[in-house]
Amino acid sequence: MNLLITGANRGLGLKLPETALERGHRMFAGVRTLPPGGTLASLIARYPDRVIAVKLDVTREEDAAALAERLRSEGEALDVVINNAGVLLERGVKLEDLSTDAVEETFDINLFGPIRVAKHMFPLMRQGGMLLNISSEAGCLSNAYDGDYPYALSKVALNYFSKQLKAHDKPRGVRVFAVHPGWIKTDMGGENAPGDPQVTADGILDIVEGKTAVSDDLYFINHRGEPMPL
């Protein structure tokens, strides 16, 4: 399968390409700047025919438009799009001290980014493909808590956008889900997180490959394909 993953240079966004490549898939790894370094550069060296780093800063619609035009001109089609790029700003900040600039930046990346990517990549997706928006349990209205305002609010909106997308592309059968990856050890999750990003990556790839069956009636699930509270 051809996969496009945003934020593919660190955290879960890096573990997903690693896992997908080990399983034999082909990867477009979206990063803000080229050429990439670190582990992603090593992956490209190991799998030169199956991983392609592409410039995709999700805050820039021109990046998404240019990538879509490139893929179209090269006759490429996408089986899976994973909107993974995200930020967690103002963690632990009280409402009285909250920076509204941080709220705007968070929405630009966590919500408007997936909207930009979906807008330009949906026409390139094969019938029966899958689009996953990496969300969070922070986006559960029933579990609302006092904190992480920018992040939680952006994920609530992302979940709703995911449900809208399910209705948008029903004729072609592209399956859309918002996915809670769990609290995992990444730059965002921190060293105290109990979860393993490899377990999450394996779970997400099992969903992508159909090894884990997920009902089309659902739109917000965890990395095991189980429904999340709304």
C-alpha positions in Angstrom: 0.0 0.0 0.0 1.0 3.6 -0.5 0.8 5.6 2.8 1.2 9.3 3.5 2.1 10.2 7.1 2.5 13.8 8.3 4.9 14.7 11.1 7.0 11.7 10.1 10.3 12.7 11.7 9.7 12.1 15.4 7.6 10.3 18.0 4.7 8.2 16.8 5.1 9.8 13.4 8.5 8.2 13.1 7.5 4.8 14.5 4.6 4.5 12.0 6.9 4.7 8.9 9.4 2.3 10.5 6.6 -0.2 11.2 4.9 0.2 7.8 8.2 -0.3 6.0 9.0 -3.4 7.9 5.6 -4.7 6.8 6.4 -4.1 3.1 4.4 -0.9 2.5 5.5 2.2 0.5 5.8 5.5 2.3 5.5 9.2 1.7 6.9 10.7 4.8 5.7 14.3 5.3 8.2 16.7 7.0 8.4 20.4 7.4 11.9 20.8 6.0 14.0 18.8 3.6 16.3 16.9 3.6 15.4 15.1 6.8 17.9 13.9 9.3 18.2 11.4 12.1 16.3 8.2 12.0 14.1 9.1 9.0 17.3 9.7 6.9 18.4 6.2 8.0 15.1 4.7 6.9 15.5 6.3 3.5 19.0 4.9 3.2 17.6 1.4 4.2 14.5 1.5 2.0 15.5 3.9 -0.9 12.8 2.4 -3.2 10.0 2.5 -0.6 10.3 5.7 1.4 10.1 9.2 0.0 10.5 12.3 2.2 8.2 15.0 1.0 7.9 18.6 2.1 4.6 19.0 4.0 4.3 21.7 6.6 0.6 21.3 7.6 0.3 25.0 8.4 1.0 25.8 4.8 -1.8 25.0 2.3 0.6 25.6 -0.5 2.7 22.6 0.7 -0.3 20.3 0.6 -1.4 21.7 -2.8 2.1 21.3 -4.3 2.4 17.7 -3.0 -0.9 16.8 -4.4 0.0 18.2 -7.8 3.3 16.3 -7.7 1.7 13.0 -6.8 -0.9 13.5 -9.5 1.6 14.3 -12.2 3.6 11.2 -11.2 0.5 9.0 -11.5 0.6 8.2 -7.8 -2.5 7.2 -5.7 -2.8 6.9 -1.9 -4.2 4.0 0.0 -3.8 5.5 3.5 -3.4 9.0 4.8 -2.4 9.4 8.5 -2.7 13.0 9.9 -0.2 12.6 12.7 1.5 16.1 13.0 0.4 17.8 16.2 1.5 19.9 19.2 0.7 20.1 22.9 1.2 23.7 24.0 0.4 25.4 27.4 0.3 22.1 29.3 -0.7 22.7 32.9 -1.4 26.4 32.3 -4.4 27.8 34.1 -7.2 29.4 32.1 -6.3 32.8 33.6 -2.7 32.5 32.3 -3.6 31.0 28.9 -2.0 32.4 25.8 -4.6 32.8 23.1 -1.8 32.8 20.6 -0.9 29.3 21.7 -4.6 28.3 21.2 -4.5 29.7 17.6 -1.2 27.9 16.9 -2.5 24.7 18.2 -5.6 24.8 16.1 -3.5 25.7 13.0 -1.6 22.5 13.4 -3.9 20.1 15.1 -7.1 20.9 13.2 -6.5 23.2 10.2 -3.5 21.0 9.3 -5.6 17.8 8.9 -8.2 19.9 7.0 -5.6 21.1 4.6 -4.2 17.6 4.0 -7.6 16.0 3.6 -8.7 18.7 1.2 -5.8 18.1 -1.2 -5.2 14.3 -0.7 -8.8 13.0 -0.7 -9.0 13.2 -4.5 -5.8 11.1 -4.8 -7.1 8.3 -2.5 -8.1 4.9 -3.9 -11.6 3.6 -3.5 -11.8 1.8 -0.1 -8.8 3.6 1.3 -8.4 4.9 4.8 -7.8 8.3 6.4 -6.8 8.4 10.1 -6.6 11.5 12.2 -4.4 11.0 15.3 -6.6 12.4 18.1 -6.6 11.9 21.9 -8.8 10.9 24.8 -8.5 14.6 25.6 -11.1 15.1 22.9 -13.8 13.2 24.7 -16.6 15.6 25.7 -17.7 13.2 28.4 -14.3 13.3 30.0 -13.8 17.1 29.9 -11.2 18.2 32.4 -9.7 21.5 33.6 -6.5 21.8 31.6 -4.6 21.5 28.3 -7.2 23.8 26.8 -5.6 24.3 23.3 -4.9 20.6 22.9 -8.2 19.3 24.2 -10.3 21.8 22.3 -8.4 21.1 19.0 -8.9 17.3 19.4 -12.7 17.7 20.1 -12.9 19.6 16.8 -10.7 17.1 15.0 -13.0 14.3 16.1 -16.0 16.1 14.7 -14.2 16.8 11.5 -13.5 13.1 11.2 -17.2 12.3 11.5 -17.9 14.9 8.8 -15.3 13.3 6.5 -17.0 9.9 6.9 -20.1 11.5 5.4 -18.2 13.5 2.8 -16.7 10.5 0.9 -19.2 7.8 1.3 -19.6 7.2 -2.4 -16.0 6.1 -2.8 -15.9 4.2 0.4 -12.9 5.9 2.0 -12.9 4.9 5.7 -12.2 7.7 8.2 -11.5 7.4 11.9 -10.1 9.6 14.7 -7.6 7.4 16.6 -6.6 7.8 20.3 -3.0 6.4 20.3 -2.8 6.1 24.1 -0.4 7.9 26.4 2.9 6.8 25.0 6.6 7.6 25.5 7.4 10.2 22.9 8.6 13.8 23.0 4.9 14.8 23.5 4.0 12.1 25.9 7.1 12.3 28.1 9.2 9.6 29.7 6.6 8.9 32.4 4.0 7.7 29.9 3.1 4.1 30.4 2.6 3.2 26.7 5.0 1.9 24.1 4.9 3.7 20.7 5.7 0.4 19.0 2.6 -1.2 20.4 0.5 1.8 19.2 2.1 1.7 15.7 1.5 -2.0 15.4 -2.1 -1.5 16.4 -2.7 1.3 13.9 -1.1 -0.7 11.1 -3.3 -3.7 12.0 -6.3 -1.4 11.5 -4.9 -0.1 8.2 -4.3 -3.7 7.0 -7.7 -5.0 8.1 -6.2 -7.4 10.6 -8.3 -5.5 13.2 -11.9 -5.2 12.1 -13.5 -1.8 12.9 -17.2 -1.1 12.4 -17.9 1.7 9.9 -20.5 3.0 12.4 -17.6 4.2 14.6 -15.6 7.4 14.0 -13.5 7.7 17.3 -11.5 4.6 18.3 -8.3 3.7 20.1 -5.3 2.1 18.5 -6.8 -1.4 19.2 -9.9 -0.5 17.1 -12.1 -0.2 20.1 -14.7 2.6 20.5 -13.7 5.6 22.5 -16.2 7.5 24.7 -17.6 10.6 23.0 
